[in-house]
């Protein structure tokens, strides 16, 4: 009787075990199962497995006591339950193995990302430290040079005082020499005594010594002035380097820290509207159009003397009108063009364009003109510079010669030098086997491959990191920092308003 009750309880437990295993398998097959849930399943299996095995042993024991057919069937049923349990444990093991591999992979990815982040942070820290060390070294050098500059200034002042004293002494000596010359003239008539001759010789020797001493002092003063100028230039270069480092930390170059361009310009036009000129047909340039009564900016047709008529963009400002020969605002037009394109012109006159060397040359052949370059950086600060210039014809590759008149930015183009225009397919001035136009991507009046090229590739500053030098529109004075430009405009205007009367 007791054994029957025990078998009944064992059967009930075994049935409950099977249900629990099946439920666990369903949970395990779910892809979103968490690690905590898997651990719970393991504990349930560890608790239920002994009960299931005990129940199976009891049933096997009961099977030995009875050889009846129903007992045999029950034994086979229990074997099926054991197989289900074993299969569930096997699937649980595979699930745990997959979970462990997946977790290890995720941890490896996390460690790899942390390693990359640590490496990048370390490199950034090194770069920051180098920049700070360089900046501190430049500041110390600047401070020393400023101290030396003050010492040289004081020494120069002392030398000037000594020179003034020497000049006074020289004047006095000169007066004595004149007196001696009078005496010598008189002595030429009468024979001088030995004593007078010795006195004259000693005075001449004294005068020569004084002159040599004065010459030496003047040479020392000149050397001091040269050294002072050299120290001043070094200070200016160091200040430019300091400014450049600060601009690199801001990730862009600009005209920040300088005075903004005034509304007025050094080029004034007197009585530009007092007289109205009339022309038969098209006017010779934009200034003539303005004088004829057309005083608004826009696209107009002009006809220079001895040339065909063509369209230009006229910009009205400062009480007159300028003929625009180049305009760049947003990089929408590729300026890496051929020689023929630069000779004929390209682009849209109301947007970005290059007027053309042939057209510009035909305009400037009518008289003397001023060349004005207007620049704008990426902080919308504006600068300008004006040149007197001479542009020759196509037989000289449109050679340009400049002479600075005025401006609000240091000059970056060679003066009093014949500059030949060149492009990547028409480079007539290869210097040291270095093809400037191909490197700078745009036709320009290159000279020794300087960095200034207003027809270069249009490049916006990067949001982080250092600037890419020799890329983009730059204005680079010989002694000074890079100015990365957002927009440029080149215009011409006659110097003599009566040249077309």
C-alpha positions as CSV (number, residue, x, y, z in Angstrom):
1,X,0.0,0.0,0.0
2,X,2.8,2.4,0.9
3,X,4.7,1.5,-2.2
4,X,1.7,2.3,-4.3
5,X,1.2,5.7,-2.7
6,X,4.9,6.4,-3.3
7,X,4.6,5.4,-7.0
8,X,1.6,7.7,-7.3
9,X,3.6,10.6,-5.8
10,X,6.6,9.9,-8.0
11,X,4.4,9.8,-11.1
12,X,2.9,13.1,-10.1
13,X,6.3,14.7,-9.6
14,X,7.6,13.3,-12.9
15,X,4.7,14.8,-14.7
16,X,5.4,18.1,-13.1
17,X,9.1,17.8,-14.0
18,X,8.3,17.2,-17.7
19,X,6.0,20.2,-17.8
20,X,8.7,22.3,-16.2
21,X,11.3,21.1,-18.7
22,X,9.1,21.9,-21.6
23,X,8.4,25.4,-20.2
24,X,12.2,25.9,-19.7
25,X,12.9,24.9,-23.3
26,X,10.4,27.4,-24.6
27,X,12.0,30.1,-22.6
28,X,15.4,29.1,-23.8
29,X,14.4,29.2,-27.4
30,X,13.4,32.8,-26.9
31,X,16.1,35.1,-28.4
32,X,15.5,37.9,-25.8
33,X,16.2,35.7,-22.8
34,X,18.5,37.4,-20.3
35,X,21.5,36.0,-18.3
36,X,19.5,36.1,-15.0
37,X,16.7,34.0,-16.5
38,X,19.2,31.5,-17.8
39,X,20.7,31.2,-14.3
40,X,17.2,30.6,-12.9
41,X,16.6,27.8,-15.5
42,X,19.9,26.2,-14.5
43,X,18.9,26.1,-10.8
44,X,15.5,24.6,-11.6
45,X,17.1,21.9,-13.6
46,X,19.6,21.2,-10.9
47,X,16.7,20.9,-8.4
48,X,14.4,18.8,-10.6
49,X,16.9,16.5,-12.1
50,X,17.5,14.4,-8.9
51,X,13.8,14.1,-8.4
52,X,13.3,12.9,-11.9
53,X,16.0,10.4,-11.6
54,X,14.7,9.2,-8.3
55,X,11.3,8.7,-9.7
56,X,12.7,6.8,-12.6
57,X,14.6,4.5,-10.2
58,X,11.5,3.9,-8.1
59,X,9.5,3.0,-11.2
60,X,12.2,0.6,-12.3
61,X,12.1,-1.0,-8.9
62,X,8.3,-1.4,-9.1
63,X,8.7,-2.9,-12.5
64,X,10.8,-5.7,-11.0
65,X,8.0,-6.6,-8.5
66,X,5.4,-6.9,-11.1
67,X,5.6,-8.5,-14.6
68,X,2.3,-7.2,-15.7
69,X,1.9,-5.6,-19.1
70,X,0.7,-2.1,-17.7
71,X,3.8,-1.8,-15.6
72,X,6.0,-2.4,-18.7
73,X,4.3,0.3,-20.5
74,X,4.7,2.7,-17.6
75,X,8.4,2.0,-17.6
76,X,8.8,2.9,-21.3
77,X,6.8,6.1,-20.7
78,X,9.2,7.1,-18.0
79,X,12.1,6.4,-20.3
80,X,10.6,9.0,-22.8
81,X,10.4,11.5,-20.0
82,X,14.1,10.9,-19.2
83,X,15.0,11.4,-22.8
84,X,13.1,14.7,-22.8
85,X,15.0,15.7,-19.7
86,X,18.3,14.8,-21.3
87,X,17.4,16.6,-24.5
88,X,16.4,19.7,-22.5
89,X,19.7,19.6,-20.6
90,X,21.6,19.3,-23.9
91,X,19.7,22.3,-25.5
92,X,20.3,24.2,-22.3
93,X,24.0,23.5,-22.6
94,X,24.1,24.7,-26.2
95,X,22.2,27.8,-25.3
96,X,24.6,28.6,-22.4
97,X,27.5,28.0,-24.8
98,X,26.1,30.4,-27.4
99,X,25.3,33.0,-24.7
100,X,28.9,32.8,-23.4
101,X,30.4,33.2,-26.9
102,X,28.1,36.2,-27.6
103,X,28.9,37.8,-24.3
104,X,32.7,37.3,-25.0
105,X,32.4,38.9,-28.4
106,X,30.5,41.9,-27.0
107,X,33.1,42.3,-24.3
108,X,35.9,42.1,-26.9
109,X,34.2,44.8,-29.0
110,X,33.9,47.0,-25.9
111,X,37.6,46.5,-25.0
112,X,38.7,47.3,-28.6
113,X,36.6,50.5,-28.7
114,X,38.0,51.5,-25.3
115,X,41.6,50.9,-26.6
116,X,41.0,53.0,-29.7
117,X,39.5,55.8,-27.5
118,X,42.4,55.7,-25.1
119,X,44.9,55.8,-28.0
120,X,43.1,58.7,-29.7
121,X,42.9,60.6,-26.4
122,X,46.6,60.0,-25.8
123,X,47.6,61.3,-29.3
124,X,45.4,64.3,-28.9
125,X,47.0,65.0,-25.5
126,X,50.4,64.8,-27.1
127,X,49.5,67.2,-29.8
128,X,48.0,69.7,-27.3
129,X,51.1,69.5,-25.2
130,X,53.3,70.1,-28.2
131,X,51.3,73.2,-29.2
132,X,51.4,74.6,-25.7
133,X,55.1,74.0,-25.4
134,X,55.7,75.7,-28.7
135,X,53.5,78.6,-27.8
136,X,55.3,79.0,-24.4
137,X,58.7,78.9,-26.1
138,X,57.6,81.5,-28.6
139,X,56.3,83.8,-25.9
140,X,59.6,83.5,-23.9
141,X,61.6,84.2,-27.1
142,X,59.4,87.2,-27.8
143,X,59.9,88.5,-24.3
144,X,63.6,88.2,-24.6
145,X,63.6,89.9,-28.0
146,X,61.5,92.8,-26.6
147,X,64.0,93.2,-23.8
148,X,66.8,93.3,-26.3
149,X,64.9,95.7,-28.4
150,X,64.5,98.1,-25.4
151,X,68.3,97.8,-24.7
152,X,69.1,98.5,-28.4
153,X,66.8,101.5,-28.3
154,X,68.5,102.9,-25.3
155,X,71.9,102.3,-26.8
156,X,70.7,104.0,-30.0
157,X,69.6,107.0,-28.1
158,X,73.0,107.2,-26.4
159,X,74.7,106.9,-29.7
160,X,72.6,109.6,-31.2
161,X,73.6,112.0,-28.3
162,X,77.2,111.1,-28.9
163,X,76.8,111.7,-32.6
164,X,75.3,115.1,-31.9
165,X,78.3,115.9,-29.7
166,X,80.7,114.7,-32.4
167,X,78.9,116.8,-35.0
168,X,79.3,119.9,-32.9
169,X,83.0,119.0,-32.4
170,X,83.3,118.5,-36.1
171,X,81.8,121.9,-36.8
172,X,84.2,123.5,-34.3
173,X,87.1,121.6,-35.9
174,X,86.0,122.6,-39.3
175,X,86.1,126.2,-38.3
176,X,89.6,125.7,-36.9
177,X,90.6,124.0,-40.2
178,X,89.2,127.0,-42.1
179,X,91.3,129.3,-39.9
180,X,94.3,127.1,-40.5
181,X,93.7,127.2,-44.2
182,X,93.8,131.0,-44.0
183,X,97.1,130.7,-42.1
184,X,98.5,128.3,-44.7
185,X,97.5,130.6,-47.4
186,X,99.4,133.4,-45.7
187,X,102.3,131.1,-45.0
188,X,102.5,130.2,-48.6
189,X,103.5,133.8,-49.2
190,X,105.9,134.0,-46.3
191,X,108.2,131.2,-45.3
192,X,106.8,129.5,-42.0
193,X,109.0,128.8,-39.1
194,X,109.7,125.2,-37.9
195,X,107.5,125.7,-34.9
196,X,104.5,126.8,-37.0
197,X,105.1,123.8,-39.4
198,X,105.0,121.4,-36.5
199,X,101.8,123.0,-35.2
200,X,100.1,122.7,-38.5
201,X,101.1,119.0,-38.9
202,X,99.8,118.2,-35.4
203,X,96.5,119.9,-36.1
204,X,96.1,118.0,-39.3
205,X,96.8,114.7,-37.6
206,X,94.3,115.6,-34.9
207,X,91.6,116.5,-37.4
208,X,92.2,113.2,-39.3
209,X,91.9,111.2,-36.1
210,X,88.7,113.0,-35.2
211,X,87.3,112.3,-38.7
212,X,88.2,108.6,-38.4
213,X,86.6,108.4,-35.0
214,X,83.4,110.0,-36.3
215,X,83.3,107.6,-39.2
216,X,83.7,104.6,-36.8
217,X,80.9,105.9,-34.6
218,X,78.7,106.4,-37.6
219,X,79.4,102.8,-38.7
220,X,78.5,101.6,-35.2
221,X,75.3,103.5,-35.3
222,X,74.4,102.1,-38.7
223,X,75.1,98.6,-37.4
224,X,73.0,99.2,-34.4
225,X,70.1,100.4,-36.5
226,X,70.4,97.4,-38.7
227,X,70.4,95.1,-35.7
228,X,67.4,97.0,-34.3
229,X,65.5,96.5,-37.6
230,X,66.4,92.8,-37.6
231,X,65.2,92.4,-34.0
232,X,62.0,94.2,-34.9
233,X,61.3,91.9,-37.9
234,X,62.0,88.9,-35.7
235,X,59.5,90.2,-33.1
236,X,56.9,90.7,-35.9
237,X,57.5,87.1,-37.2
238,X,57.1,85.7,-33.7
239,X,53.9,87.6,-33.2
240,X,52.6,86.2,-36.5
241,X,53.5,82.7,-35.4
242,X,51.7,83.2,-32.1
243,X,48.7,84.5,-33.9
244,X,48.9,81.5,-36.3
245,X,48.9,79.0,-33.4
246,X,45.9,80.6,-31.8
247,X,44.1,80.5,-35.2
248,X,44.9,76.8,-35.6
249,X,43.3,76.1,-32.2
250,X,40.2,77.8,-33.6
251,X,40.4,75.7,-36.7
252,X,40.3,78.6,-39.1
253,X,42.3,81.6,-40.2
254,X,40.8,85.0,-40.4
255,X,41.5,88.7,-40.1
256,X,40.4,88.7,-36.4
257,X,42.1,91.2,-34.2
258,X,42.7,93.7,-37.0
259,X,40.7,96.8,-37.7
260,X,37.8,96.3,-40.0
261,X,37.8,97.9,-43.4
262,X,36.5,101.5,-43.3
263,X,33.6,102.6,-45.4
264,X,35.8,105.0,-47.3
265,X,38.7,104.0,-49.6
266,X,42.0,105.7,-50.4
267,X,40.8,106.0,-54.1
268,X,38.6,109.0,-54.4
269,X,36.6,110.1,-57.5
270,X,36.1,113.9,-57.7
271,X,32.9,115.2,-59.4
272,X,32.1,111.9,-60.9
273,X,28.5,112.9,-61.5
274,X,29.1,116.5,-62.4
275,X,29.4,115.8,-66.1
276,X,27.4,113.3,-68.2
277,X,29.2,111.7,-71.1
278,X,27.4,110.3,-74.2
279,X,28.8,107.7,-76.5
280,X,27.9,106.4,-79.9
281,X,27.1,102.8,-79.3
282,X,28.5,100.9,-76.2
283,X,30.7,102.7,-73.6
284,X,34.4,101.7,-73.3
285,X,34.1,100.5,-69.7
286,X,32.0,100.5,-66.5
287,X,33.3,103.9,-65.4
288,X,32.2,105.5,-68.6
289,X,28.7,103.9,-68.2
290,X,28.5,105.4,-64.8
291,X,29.4,108.8,-66.1
292,X,26.8,108.5,-68.8
293,X,24.0,108.1,-66.2
294,X,23.9,104.3,-65.6
295,X,24.8,104.2,-61.9
296,X,23.6,100.8,-60.6
297,X,25.5,97.6,-60.3
298,X,24.7,94.9,-62.9
299,X,25.6,93.2,-66.2
300,X,26.1,95.6,-69.2
301,X,27.6,95.6,-72.6
302,X,30.8,97.6,-73.3
303,X,33.0,98.1,-76.3
304,X,36.6,99.1,-75.6
305,X,38.5,101.0,-78.3
306,X,39.6,98.7,-81.1
307,X,37.8,95.7,-79.7
308,X,34.5,93.8,-80.1
309,X,31.6,94.4,-77.8
310,X,31.2,92.0,-74.8
311,X,29.3,91.8,-71.5
312,X,30.8,92.7,-68.1
313,X,29.6,93.1,-64.6
314,X,29.8,96.7,-63.3
315,X,29.9,97.3,-59.5
316,X,28.9,100.8,-58.4
317,X,30.7,102.0,-55.3
318,X,32.7,105.0,-54.0
319,X,30.9,107.4,-56.3
320,X,31.9,105.5,-59.5
321,X,31.7,102.1,-61.2
322,X,34.3,99.4,-61.3
323,X,34.7,96.7,-64.0
324,X,34.9,93.3,-62.2
325,X,37.3,90.8,-63.8
326,X,37.1,88.0,-61.1
327,X,34.5,87.0,-58.6
328,X,34.4,84.1,-56.2
329,X,31.8,83.6,-53.4
330,X,31.0,80.0,-52.8
331,X,33.1,77.6,-54.8
332,X,30.3,76.7,-57.2
333,X,32.6,77.2,-60.2
334,X,35.7,75.1,-60.9
335,X,38.6,77.5,-61.6
336,X,41.0,74.7,-62.6
337,X,40.6,75.6,-66.3
338,X,42.8,75.5,-69.4
339,X,44.8,78.3,-71.0
340,X,42.1,78.9,-73.6
341,X,39.4,79.2,-71.0
342,X,41.4,81.8,-69.0
343,X,42.1,83.7,-72.2
344,X,38.4,83.8,-73.3
345,X,36.7,83.8,-69.8
346,X,34.3,81.5,-68.1
347,X,31.4,81.4,-65.6
348,X,28.3,83.4,-64.9
349,X,28.7,87.2,-64.6
350,X,26.0,87.3,-61.9
351,X,27.7,84.6,-59.8
352,X,31.2,83.3,-60.0
353,X,33.3,84.1,-63.1
354,X,36.6,85.0,-64.7
355,X,36.1,87.8,-67.3
356,X,39.0,86.7,-69.5
357,X,42.6,87.8,-70.2
358,X,41.8,89.0,-73.7
359,X,38.9,91.2,-72.5
360,X,40.8,92.6,-69.6
361,X,43.7,93.4,-71.9
362,X,41.5,95.3,-74.4
363,X,40.1,97.4,-71.5
364,X,43.4,98.3,-70.0
365,X,44.9,99.4,-73.4
366,X,42.7,102.5,-73.3
367,X,44.7,104.2,-70.5
368,X,46.1,103.8,-67.0
369,X,44.1,101.7,-64.6
370,X,44.0,100.7,-60.9
371,X,43.7,97.1,-59.8
372,X,41.6,96.6,-56.6
373,X,41.5,93.2,-54.8
374,X,38.8,92.7,-52.1
375,X,39.1,89.8,-49.7
376,X,36.7,88.3,-47.1
377,X,37.7,85.6,-44.6
378,X,35.5,82.9,-43.0
379,X,34.5,85.3,-40.1
380,X,33.2,87.8,-42.7
381,X,36.0,90.3,-42.0
382,X,36.8,92.3,-45.1
383,X,40.1,93.7,-46.4
384,X,41.3,95.3,-49.7
385,X,44.5,96.3,-51.5
386,X,45.0,98.5,-54.6
387,X,47.8,98.4,-57.1
388,X,48.9,100.5,-60.1
389,X,49.5,97.9,-62.8
390,X,50.6,97.2,-66.3
391,X,49.2,94.2,-68.3
392,X,50.8,93.2,-71.5
393,X,49.4,91.2,-74.4
394,X,49.1,87.5,-75.3
395,X,52.6,87.5,-77.0
396,X,54.1,87.9,-73.5
397,X,51.6,85.5,-71.8
398,X,49.8,88.5,-70.4
399,X,52.7,89.6,-68.2
400,X,51.6,91.6,-65.2
401,X,53.6,94.2,-63.3
402,X,52.3,95.7,-60.0
403,X,53.0,98.6,-57.7
404,X,51.1,98.8,-54.4
405,X,49.2,102.1,-53.8
406,X,47.2,101.5,-50.6
407,X,45.3,98.8,-48.7
408,X,44.3,97.4,-45.3
409,X,46.2,94.1,-45.6
410,X,50.0,93.3,-46.1
411,X,51.0,92.9,-49.7
412,X,51.4,89.3,-50.9
413,X,52.2,89.8,-54.6
414,X,55.7,90.7,-55.9
415,X,56.1,94.3,-56.9
416,X,58.1,95.7,-59.8
417,X,58.4,92.2,-61.2
418,X,57.2,90.8,-64.5
419,X,54.8,88.0,-63.7
420,X,53.7,85.7,-66.5
421,X,50.2,84.1,-66.4
422,X,50.3,80.3,-66.5
423,X,48.0,77.4,-66.2
424,X,48.5,73.6,-65.8
425,X,48.6,73.1,-69.6
426,X,50.5,76.3,-70.4
427,X,53.3,76.8,-67.8
428,X,56.0,79.1,-69.3
429,X,57.9,79.7,-66.1
430,X,58.6,76.3,-64.4
431,X,60.9,77.1,-61.5
432,X,63.1,74.4,-60.1
433,X,61.1,71.8,-62.0
434,X,58.0,72.5,-59.8
435,X,54.8,73.0,-61.7
436,X,53.0,75.7,-59.7
437,X,49.6,75.8,-61.6
438,X,49.2,72.0,-61.4
439,X,49.9,72.0,-57.7
440,X,47.7,75.0,-56.9
441,X,44.9,74.0,-59.2
442,X,44.2,77.3,-61.1
443,X,45.6,79.8,-63.5
444,X,47.5,82.7,-61.9
445,X,50.4,85.1,-62.2
446,X,52.8,82.8,-60.4
447,X,56.2,83.8,-59.1
448,X,58.4,81.2,-57.5
449,X,55.3,79.2,-56.6
450,X,54.2,81.5,-53.9
451,X,51.2,80.4,-51.8
452,X,49.0,83.3,-52.8
453,X,46.6,82.1,-55.6
454,X,43.1,83.7,-55.8
455,X,42.2,81.2,-58.6
456,X,43.0,78.1,-56.5
457,X,40.7,75.3,-55.5
458,X,37.9,76.5,-53.2
459,X,38.2,74.7,-49.9
460,X,36.2,75.4,-46.7
461,X,38.1,75.1,-43.3
462,X,37.8,71.8,-41.5
463,X,35.7,71.7,-38.3
464,X,38.5,70.1,-36.3
465,X,42.3,69.8,-36.6
466,X,44.9,71.8,-38.4
467,X,44.3,73.7,-41.6
468,X,45.4,72.2,-44.9
469,X,48.1,74.7,-46.2
470,X,48.5,75.3,-49.9
471,X,44.9,74.3,-50.4
472,X,42.0,76.7,-51.0
473,X,42.1,80.4,-51.5
474,X,45.0,82.0,-49.6
475,X,46.5,85.4,-49.2
476,X,50.0,84.8,-47.9
477,X,52.3,87.8,-47.4
478,X,56.1,87.1,-47.6
479,X,56.4,87.8,-43.9
480,X,53.2,86.9,-42.2
481,X,50.5,84.3,-41.7
482,X,48.1,82.6,-44.0
483,X,44.7,84.2,-44.6
484,X,42.2,81.6,-45.6
485,X,39.6,83.3,-47.8
486,X,35.9,82.8,-48.2
487,X,35.4,85.2,-51.1
488,X,37.5,87.3,-53.5
489,X,36.8,90.0,-56.0
490,X,39.2,91.7,-58.5
491,X,38.2,95.0,-60.2
492,X,39.8,97.6,-62.4
493,X,39.1,101.4,-62.7
494,X,40.8,104.1,-64.8
495,X,43.1,106.5,-62.9
496,X,42.1,109.4,-65.2
497,X,38.4,110.0,-65.5
498,X,38.9,112.3,-68.5
499,X,40.6,109.6,-70.6
500,X,37.4,108.9,-72.5
501,X,36.3,112.5,-73.1
